[in-house]
Amino acid sequence: MTSAAVRSSVVTLLLTALPYPVQSADILRDQGRSSVEASEVPELSAATKISGQASVIDGRTLWFPMGRHKVRLASIDTCELPQWTYDPRQHTESSIPKPVPCGPLAKAWLKRTIGNAPVNCLVQAYDVDGGLLGRCTVRGRDLALEMVRVGWARVNSPAPADYLTWQNYAMSARHGMWSTYVLDMPEWRRKAVDRTLARRPIADFNLLAERESEISPPFEDAHRRPKRTDR
């Protein structure tokens, strides 16, 4: 069998067997081998290194197709793919602000940052669902820190001090989701009944109206805005 036929067979097997929502275009592009240092078995230990081509599942989750490892970026959280936020600026006469696809935008930024470059992850722990948590870098750049810096991720404790410094910067500059009304991600996960990609923006508008916490600066701006009075 030729080498081209072997690669074709491997790709076919991956496309039929992958349990996570990775796009087929990502698999076809990311055929470089991933390597695992210190272990070649599925049960990875903390401080294990994973490297290779990676596909982006969402704004904080990577999938290494050749090693079949899912790694979440440690110390951050991002909007879920079906989650919507709202632009506080008035664009039309409608009383409902303009919806912003927070989750897809976070994913797109992470995917663009990685491109075709190999990703290096140092696995530090297991997440609550058994996934791997790690510090991941591309071309020497800390991916989680970069997500926080541009405003498409929020910091989870415990986190390095520079993560909080860059989060404060992103919030003050209104980068990314910090320019919108955004529901805190844990609250969204508790309350969102429909989590499909077909979720309508009005569903999150209703959740925002019943919010328990206000994490983005536009909420504070709204509280400071004087109420309109008719003369």
DOKEBA-492646 format. One record per atom (N, C-alpha, C): atom name; y, z, x. Coordinates in steps of 0.1 Angstrom, whole numbers, plus 5000, padded with zeros to 4 digits. Layout:
 atom    y    z    x
   CA    Y    Z    X
...
END
This chain:
 atom    y    z    x
    N 4988 5000 5009
   CA 5000 5000 5000
    C 5012 5000 5009
    N 5022 4992 5005
   CA 5034 4991 5013
    C 5043 5003 5011
    N 5052 5005 5021
   CA 5061 5017 5020
    C 5070 5016 5007
    N 5074 5004 5003
   CA 5082 5002 4991
    C 5074 5006 4979
    N 5061 5002 4979
   CA 5053 5006 4967
    C 5051 5021 4966
    N 5050 5027 4978
   CA 5048 5042 4978
    C 5061 5049 4972
    N 5073 5044 4977
   CA 5085 5050 4972
    C 5086 5048 4957
    N 5082 5036 4952
   CA 5083 5033 4937
    C 5074 5043 4930
    N 5062 5045 4935
   CA 5053 5054 4928
    C 5058 5069 4928
    N 5064 5073 4939
   CA 5070 5087 4939
    C 5081 5088 4929
    N 5090 5078 4928
   CA 5101 5078 4918
    C 5096 5079 4904
    N 5085 5071 4901
   CA 5079 5071 4888
    C 5074 5084 4884
    N 5067 5091 4893
   CA 5061 5104 4891
    C 5072 5114 4888
    N 5083 5113 4896
   CA 5094 5123 4894
    C 5101 5121 4880
    N 5103 5109 4876
   CA 5110 5106 4864
    C 5102 5111 4852
    N 5088 5111 4853
   CA 5080 5116 4842
    C 5077 5130 4842
    N 5079 5137 4854
   CA 5075 5151 4855
    C 5086 5161 4856
    N 5098 5156 4858
   CA 5109 5166 4860
    C 5112 5174 4847
    N 5112 5188 4848
   CA 5114 5196 4836
    C 5129 5198 4833
    N 5138 5194 4842
   CA 5152 5197 4840
    C 5160 5184 4837
    N 5171 5185 4831
   CA 5179 5173 4826
    C 5186 5166 4837
    N 5179 5161 4846
   CA 5185 5153 4857
    C 5185 5138 4853
    N 5196 5132 4856
   CA 5197 5118 4852
    C 5188 5109 4862
    N 5182 5099 4856
   CA 5173 5090 4864
    C 5181 5083 4875
    N 5194 5080 4873
   CA 5202 5074 4883
    C 5204 5083 4895
    N 5204 5096 4893
   CA 5205 5106 4904
    C 5192 5106 4912
    N 5181 5105 4905
   CA 5168 5105 4912
    C 5167 5093 4921
    N 5170 5081 4915
   CA 5169 5069 4923
    C 5178 5069 4935
    N 5189 5075 4934
   CA 5199 5076 4945
    C 5194 5086 4955
    N 5189 5097 4951
   CA 5186 5109 4959
    C 5172 5109 4964
    N 5167 5098 4971
   CA 5153 5098 4975
    C 5151 5104 4989
    N 5162 5109 4995
   CA 5160 5116 5008
    C 5152 5128 5007
    N 5144 5132 5016
   CA 5135 5143 5015
    C 5143 5156 5016
    N 5139 5167 5009
   CA 5145 5180 5010
    C 5135 5188 5018
    N 5140 5197 5026
   CA 5132 5206 5035
    C 5134 5220 5031
    N 5123 5228 5032
   CA 5124 5242 5030
    C 5120 5249 5043
    N 5129 5257 5048
   CA 5125 5265 5060
    C 5119 5278 5057
    N 5109 5282 5064
   CA 5103 5295 5063
    C 5092 5296 5051
    N 5092 5286 5043
   CA 5082 5286 5032
    C 5081 5272 5026
    N 5069 5268 5022
   CA 5066 5256 5016
    C 5060 5258 5002
    N 5060 5270 4997
   CA 5053 5274 4984
    C 5064 5275 4974
    N 5061 5274 4961
   CA 5071 5275 4950
    C 5078 5289 4950
    N 5070 5300 4952
   CA 5077 5313 4952
    C 5084 5315 4965
    N 5097 5312 4964
   CA 5106 5314 4976
    C 5111 5328 4977
    N 5113 5332 4989
   CA 5118 5346 4991
    C 5133 5345 4994
    N 5140 5356 4993
   CA 5154 5356 4996
    C 5156 5352 5011
    N 5167 5347 5014
   CA 5171 5342 5028
    C 5163 5330 5032
    N 5157 5323 5022
   CA 5151 5310 5024
    C 5161 5299 5024
    N 5160 5289 5033
   CA 5169 5278 5034
    C 5163 5266 5027
    N 5171 5260 5019
   CA 5167 5247 5012
    C 5178 5237 5016
    N 5174 5225 5020
   CA 5183 5215 5023
    C 5178 5201 5019
    N 5187 5192 5017
   CA 5183 5179 5013
    C 5192 5173 5002
    N 5189 5161 4997
   CA 5196 5155 4986
    C 5195 5163 4974
    N 5206 5165 4966
   CA 5205 5173 4954
    C 5212 5166 4943
    N 5207 5168 4931
   CA 5214 5163 4919
    C 5221 5174 4912
    N 5231 5171 4904
   CA 5239 5182 4898
    C 5235 5183 4883
    N 5230 5195 4879
   CA 5226 5197 4865
    C 5238 5201 4857
    N 5246 5210 4862
   CA 5259 5214 4855
    C 5268 5219 4866
    N 5279 5225 4862
   CA 5289 5229 4872
    C 5286 5239 4882
    N 5274 5246 4880
   CA 5270 5256 4890
    C 5255 5255 4894
    N 5248 5244 4890
   CA 5234 5243 4892
    C 5230 5230 4899
    N 5222 5231 4909
   CA 5217 5220 4916
    C 5202 5218 4915
    N 5197 5206 4916
   CA 5183 5204 4915
    C 5179 5195 4927
    N 5170 5201 4935
   CA 5164 5194 4947
    C 5151 5187 4943
    N 5152 5174 4940
   CA 5140 5167 4934
    C 5128 5167 4942
    N 5129 5165 4956
   CA 5117 5164 4964
    C 5110 5177 4965
    N 5118 5188 4966
   CA 5112 5201 4967
    C 5110 5208 4954
    N 5115 5202 4943
   CA 5114 5207 4929
    C 5120 5222 4929
    N 5132 5223 4934
   CA 5139 5236 4934
    C 5152 5235 4926
    N 5154 5245 4917
   CA 5167 5246 4910
    C 5175 5258 4916
    N 5187 5255 4921
   CA 5195 5265 4927
    C 5208 5266 4920
    N 5212 5279 4917
   CA 5225 5281 4911
    C 5234 5287 4922
    N 5247 5282 4921
   CA 5257 5287 4931
    C 5260 5302 4928
    N 5258 5310 4938
   CA 5260 5325 4936
    C 5274 5329 4935
    N 5277 5339 4927
   CA 5290 5346 4926
    C 5300 5338 4917
    N 5295 5328 4910
   CA 5305 5321 4901
    C 5298 5318 4888
    N 5306 5315 4878
   CA 5302 5310 4865
    C 5311 5299 4861
    N 5305 5289 4853
   CA 5313 5278 4848
    C 5310 5276 4834
    N 5318 5267 4827
   CA 5315 5264 4813
    C 5302 5257 4812
    N 5295 5260 4801
   CA 5283 5252 4798
    C 5286 5238 4794
    N 5276 5229 4796
   CA 5279 5215 4793
    C 5284 5212 4779
    N 5279 5219 4768
   CA 5284 5216 4755
    C 5297 5224 4752
    N 5303 5232 4761
   CA 5314 5240 4758
    C 5327 5233 4759
    N 5336 5236 4749
   CA 5349 5230 4748
    C 5360 5240 4750
    N 5371 5236 4757
   CA 5383 5245 4757
    C 5394 5237 4751
    N 5406 5243 4750
   CA 5417 5237 4743
    C 5430 5237 4751
    N 5436 5225 4751
   CA 5449 5224 4758
    C 5460 5230 4750
    N 5468 5240 4755
   CA 5478 5247 4747
    C 5490 5238 4744
    N 5492 5227 4752
   CA 5503 5219 4749
    C 5502 5211 4736
    N 5513 5209 4730
   CA 5513 5202 4717
    C 5514 5187 4720
    N 5503 5180 4716
   CA 5502 5165 4719
    C 5505 5158 4706
    N 5501 5163 4694
   CA 5503 5156 4682
    C 5509 5166 4672
    N 5510 5162 4659
   CA 5515 5171 4649
    C 5504 5180 4644
    N 5492 5178 4648
   CA 5481 5186 4643
    C 5482 5201 4648
    N 5478 5210 4639
   CA 5479 5224 4643
    C 5468 5228 4653
    N 5458 5219 4654
   CA 5446 5222 4663
    C 5449 5215 4677
    N 5449 5223 4688
   CA 5452 5217 4701
    C 5442 5207 4705
    N 5445 5200 4716
   CA 5436 5189 4721
    C 5424 5196 4728
    N 5412 5192 4724
   CA 5400 5197 4730
    C 5398 5192 4744
    N 5393 5200 4753
   CA 5390 5196 4767
    C 5375 5199 4770
    N 5368 5189 4775
   CA 5353 5191 4778
    C 5352 5198 4791
    N 5353 5211 4790
   CA 5353 5220 4802
    C 5340 5218 4810
    N 5328 5219 4804
   CA 5316 5218 4811
    C 5314 5205 4818
    N 5315 5193 4811
   CA 5314 5181 4818
    C 5324 5178 4829
    N 5336 5184 4828
   CA 5346 5182 4838
    C 5342 5190 4851
    N 5336 5202 4849
   CA 5331 5210 4860
    C 5320 5203 4867
    N 5311 5198 4859
   CA 5299 5190 4865
    C 5304 5178 4873
    N 5314 5171 4867
   CA 5318 5159 4874
    C 5325 5162 4887
    N 5333 5173 4887
   CA 5339 5176 4900
    C 5329 5180 4911
    N 5319 5188 4907
   CA 5309 5192 4917
    C 5301 5180 4921
    N 5298 5171 4912
   CA 5290 5159 4916
    C 5298 5150 4925
    N 5311 5148 4923
   CA 5320 5140 4931
    C 5321 5146 4945
    N 5322 5160 4946
   CA 5323 5167 4959
    C 5311 5165 4967
    N 5299 5165 4961
   CA 5287 5164 4969
    C 5284 5149 4973
    N 5286 5140 4964
   CA 5284 5126 4966
    C 5270 5124 4971
    N 5268 5116 4982
   CA 5254 5114 4987
    C 5251 5123 4999
    N 5260 5132 5002
   CA 5258 5141 5013
    C 5246 5151 5011
    N 5239 5155 5022
   CA 5229 5165 5020
    C 5235 5179 5017
    N 5228 5187 5009
   CA 5233 5200 5006
    C 5224 5210 5013
    N 5230 5221 5018
   CA 5223 5232 5025
    C 5225 5245 5017
    N 5215 5251 5013
   CA 5215 5263 5005
    C 5208 5275 5012
    N 5214 5286 5012
   CA 5207 5298 5017
    C 5205 5307 5004
    N 5192 5307 5001
   CA 5188 5315 4988
    C 5189 5330 4991
    N 5196 5336 4982
   CA 5199 5351 4984
    C 5192 5360 4974
    N 5189 5354 4962
   CA 5183 5363 4952
    C 5177 5354 4941
    N 5171 5360 4931
   CA 5167 5353 4919
    C 5176 5356 4907
    N 5179 5346 4899
   CA 5187 5348 4887
    C 5178 5355 4876
    N 5185 5359 4865
   CA 5177 5366 4854
    C 5166 5358 4848
    N 5168 5344 4849
   CA 5157 5336 4843
    C 5147 5330 4853
    N 5148 5336 4865
   CA 5139 5332 4876
    C 5144 5321 4885
    N 5155 5316 4882
   CA 5161 5306 4890
    C 5166 5312 4904
    N 5169 5303 4913
   CA 5173 5308 4926
    C 5188 5308 4927
    N 5194 5319 4933
   CA 5208 5320 4936
    C 5210 5318 4951
    N 5220 5310 4954
   CA 5222 5308 4968
    C 5237 5304 4971
    N 5240 5305 4984
   CA 5252 5300 4990
    C 5250 5285 4994
    N 5257 5276 4989
   CA 5254 5262 4992
    C 5266 5255 4998
    N 5264 5247 5008
   CA 5275 5240 5015
    C 5272 5225 5016
    N 5283 5218 5017
   CA 5282 5203 5019
    C 5293 5200 5029
    N 5289 5194 5040
   CA 5298 5191 5051
    C 5306 5203 5056
    N 5299 5215 5055
   CA 5305 5227 5060
    C 5314 5234 5049
    N 5315 5228 5037
   CA 5323 5234 5027
    C 5315 5242 5017
    N 5319 5254 5014
   CA 5312 5263 5004
    C 5315 5258 4990
    N 5305 5253 4984
   CA 5306 5246 4971
    C 5312 5256 4960
    N 5307 5268 4960
   CA 5311 5278 4950
    C 5326 5281 4952
    N 5330 5283 4964
   CA 5344 5285 4967
    C 5353 5274 4963
    N 5348 5262 4966
   CA 5356 5250 4962
    C 5358 5249 4947
    N 5347 5252 4939
   CA 5348 5252 4925
    C 5358 5262 4920
    N 5358 5274 4926
   CA 5368 5284 4922
    C 5382 5279 4926
    N 5384 5273 4938
   CA 5397 5269 4942
    C 5404 5259 4933
    N 5396 5250 4927
   CA 5402 5239 4919
    C 5402 5244 4904
    N 5397 5256 4901
   CA 5398 5261 4888
    C 5387 5257 4878
    N 5376 5252 4883
   CA 5365 5249 4874
    C 5354 5259 4874
    N 5356 5271 4880
   CA 5347 5282 4880
    C 5354 5295 4880
    N 5348 5305 4875
   CA 5354 5318 4876
    C 5344 5327 4885
    N 5350 5338 4890
   CA 5342 5346 4900
    C 5334 5356 4892
    N 5322 5358 4896
   CA 5313 5369 4892
    C 5311 5379 4902
    N 5312 5392 4899
   CA 5310 5402 4909
    C 5295 5405 4911
    N 5291 5408 4923
   CA 5300 5410 4935
    C 5302 5396 4941
    N 5314 5394 4948
   CA 5317 5382 4954
    C 5326 5384 4966
    N 5326 5375 4976
   CA 5334 5376 4988
    C 5349 5377 4984
    N 5357 5384 4992
   CA 5371 5387 4989
    C 5378 5373 4988
    N 5375 5363 4996
   CA 5382 5351 4995
    C 5380 5343 4982
    N 5369 5346 4975
   CA 5367 5340 4962
    C 5377 5345 4952
    N 5380 5358 4952
   CA 5390 5364 4943
    C 5404 5359 4947
    N 5407 5357 4960
   CA 5420 5352 4964
    C 5422 5338 4959
    N 5412 5330 4960
   CA 5414 5316 4955
    C 5414 5315 4940
    N 5407 5324 4933
   CA 5407 5325 4919
    C 5421 5328 4914
    N 5428 5338 4920
   CA 5441 5342 4917
    C 5451 5330 4919
    N 5448 5323 4930
   CA 5457 5311 4933
    C 5455 5300 4921
    N 5442 5297 4918
   CA 5440 5287 4908
    C 5445 5291 4894
    N 5445 5304 4891
   CA 5450 5309 4878
    C 5465 5307 4878
    N 5472 5311 4889
   CA 5486 5310 4889
    C 5491 5296 4889
    N 5483 5287 4895
   CA 5487 5273 4896
    C 5482 5265 4883
    N 5475 5272 4874
   CA 5469 5266 4862
    C 5460 5254 4865
    N 5451 5256 4875
   CA 5442 5245 4878
    C 5430 5245 4869
    N 5424 5234 4866
   CA 5412 5233 4859
    C 5412 5240 4846
    N 5402 5248 4843
   CA 5401 5255 4830
    C 5412 5265 4828
    N 5419 5270 4839
   CA 5429 5280 4837
    C 5442 5274 4830
    N 5442 5262 4828
   CA 5453 5256 4821
    C 5450 5255 4806
    N 5439 5260 4802
   CA 5434 5258 4788
    C 5431 5272 4782
    N 5429 5272 4769
   CA 5423 5283 4762
    C 5408 5282 4763
    N 5402 5291 4771
   CA 5388 5290 4774
    C 5381 5303 4770
    N 5370 5302 4763
   CA 5362 5314 4759
    C 5354 5318 4771
    N 5354 5331 4774
   CA 5346 5336 4785
    C 5331 5332 4783
    N 5325 5327 4794
   CA 5312 5321 4793
    C 5301 5330 4788
    N 5300 5342 4792
   CA 5290 5351 4786
    C 5292 5353 4771
    N 5304 5354 4766
   CA 5307 5355 4752
    C 5303 5342 4745
    N 5306 5330 4751
   CA 5302 5318 4745
    C 5287 5317 4743
    N 5280 5321 4754
   CA 5265 5320 4753
    C 5259 5329 4742
    N 5266 5341 4740
   CA 5261 5350 4730
    C 5264 5345 4716
    N 5275 5337 4714
   CA 5279 5334 4700
    C 5276 5319 4696
    N 5274 5310 4706
   CA 5272 5296 4703
    C 5258 5294 4697
    N 5258 5290 4685
   CA 5245 5287 4679
    C 5240 5273 4683
    N 5248 5263 4682
   CA 5245 5250 4686
    C 5249 5248 4700
    N 5239 5246 4709
   CA 5242 5244 4723
    C 5238 5230 4728
    N 5237 5220 4718
   CA 5234 5207 4722
    C 5246 5199 4727
    N 5244 5188 4733
   CA 5256 5180 4738
    C 5263 5174 4727
    N 5258 5174 4715
   CA 5265 5168 4703
    C 5274 5179 4697
    N 5275 5190 4703
   CA 5284 5201 4697
    C 5298 5196 4695
    N 5303 5199 4683
   CA 5317 5194 4679
    C 5327 5204 4685
    N 5339 5199 4689
   CA 5349 5208 4694
    C 5354 5219 4684
    N 5354 5216 4671
   CA 5359 5226 4661
    C 5350 5238 4662
    N 5338 5237 4666
   CA 5329 5249 4667
    C 5335 5259 4677
    N 5340 5254 4688
   CA 5346 5263 4698
    C 5360 5267 4694
    N 5367 5259 4687
   CA 5380 5264 4681
    C 5378 5276 4673
    N 5367 5276 4665
   CA 5364 5288 4656
    C 5360 5300 4664
    N 5353 5298 4675
   CA 5349 5309 4684
    C 5361 5315 4691
    N 5370 5306 4695
   CA 5382 5311 4701
    C 5391 5320 4692
    N 5391 5316 4679
   CA 5398 5324 4669
    C 5393 5338 4667
    N 5380 5340 4671
   CA 5373 5353 4669
    C 5370 5359 4683
    N 5377 5355 4693
   CA 5374 5359 4707
    C 5375 5374 4708
    N 5367 5379 4718
   CA 5367 5393 4721
    C 5375 5395 4734
    N 5376 5385 4742
   CA 5383 5386 4755
    C 5392 5374 4757
    N 5402 5375 4765
   CA 5411 5364 4768
    C 5412 5363 4784
    N 5406 5353 4789
   CA 5405 5353 4804
    C 5415 5343 4810
    N 5421 5334 4803
   CA 5429 5324 4809
    C 5444 5327 4806
    N 5453 5323 4815
   CA 5467 5326 4813
    C 5474 5320 4801
    N 5470 5309 4795
   CA 5476 5305 4782
    C 5476 5315 4771
    N 5466 5323 4771
   CA 5465 5334 4761
    C 5477 5343 4762
    N 5480 5347 4775
   CA 5491 5356 4778
    C 5504 5349 4774
    N 5505 5336 4777
   CA 5517 5329 4774
    C 5520 5329 4759
    N 5509 5328 4751
   CA 5511 5327 4737
    C 5516 5341 4731
    N 5511 5352 4737
   CA 5516 5365 4733
    C 5531 5367 4736
    N 5535 5361 4747
   CA 5549 5362 4750
    C 5559 5353 4742
    N 5553 5343 4736
   CA 5561 5333 4729
    C 5567 5339 4717
    N 5580 5338 4715
   CA 5586 5344 4703
    C 5581 5337 4690
    N 5579 5346 4680
   CA 5575 5340 4667
    C 5587 5331 4661
    N 5583 5320 4655
   CA 5593 5312 4649
    C 5599 5318 4636
    N 5612 5318 4635
   CA 5618 5323 4622
    C 5627 5312 4617
    N 5627 5311 4604
   CA 5635 5301 4597
    C 5649 5307 4594
    N 5659 5300 4596
   CA 5673 5305 4593
    C 5676 5303 4578
END
